Amino acid sequence: MTATVKLYTDFTGRIRDASEQSCELLNIASVRSALNRKLPLYFVENRHRVVEMMDAARRGLSKQVLTAVQNGRTRLRVIVEAHRVRSEHHELLEWVVRRID
C-alpha cells in the first residue's frame, strides 16, 4: 500500500477520480465503485473537521486535518489536505491523503 494517494472530488465531496492505490487505502473494492461516493464518509475520526477543510478548500484556502480511515479491522491514521484545482472543464478538489502509521 502506498503512503500517499490523491483523489478528486466535486465541491460536495463526491469522488470524481481515484486511483487503485487510493481505493486500497480507503478499503473500496474498485475505482469504478468509488465514483460518486462521498469521500468525507470514509474518514472515521474528526469527520467534521474534514468537512470544514473541504469547505475552506472550495473557497481557495488550504488546510490539513489529522484523521483516520477504517481499512478492514485496522484503523489507519492519515493526514488529509484538500486544494481547489481546475481540470479541463470543471473545478474540483484535489485530496492528498498521507498515511502516517
N, C-alpha and C positions, 0 to 999 in steps of 0.2 A: 504494500500500500504506500503510495507516495505521501510525502509530508505536507505538500502544498498543492491545492487544487483551485481551479477557477470555475465559476458558473455565471450564467447571465439570466437575469430576471427582468420582467417589466416593472413598472413602479409600484404595482400591488404585491410584488413578491412571487408571482407565478414564474416558474422556471421556463425559460425560452431556449436555453442551450446549456448542455452539460457534457462532460467527458466521462469515459468509463471509470477513470480514477475518482472523480467526484461522486459518482454513483456508488462506488465501492465504499468510500468514506462515509457516506450518508446511509448506507445499507439499503439502497434502492436497486431493484432487480436489473434494470437496464436503462439506457439513455432514453429510449422510447417511452418507458413507463414514468420517467421523471418529468417529462414535458407537461406543462400546465399544472403541476403540483405546487403548492405554496411552500417555498423554501423556509420561511421562519418556523414552520411547524416541526422541522427536523431538529431544531435546537431545543434541548430539554432543560437547560438552565438559563436563567436571565433572558428568557424569550422577549419579555417586554423591552429590554434594552436593545435587543436585535431589531425589533420593530421601530424603536426610536431612532436607531442608527440608520435604518432603511429610509425613514422619512427625512433625516438630515442629508443623506446622500442624494436623495431626489432633489433637494434644494441646492446641491453642489458642494456640500460640506463633506469632509472625510473624517471618519472615526473608526475606532477599533473596539471590539467587545470580546471579553473572555466568556466562553460558554462551553457547552458540551453537546455531543451528539451521541445517540444510542446506536451502537453497532452490534446487533445481536444481544448478547448478555453483557457486553463491555461498554462502559461509558468512556468516550474519548474526549479529553479536554482539547479545545481548539480556540484559536484567536481568529475572529472574523472581521473583515474590512469590506466596506461597500463603497464604490465610486460610481458616479454618473458618467456614462460613456455614450458616444453616438456611433451607431452602426450605419450601414448604407441608407436605411430608410427609417430607422427608429432610434429613439433614445432608450437606453437600457441601464440597468445597474449591473456592474461587474463586481462579483463577490470573490474575495480571496479568502480561502479557509486554510489555516495552517494548524496542523496537528502539533501539540506540544507535549503529549505523553509519549 
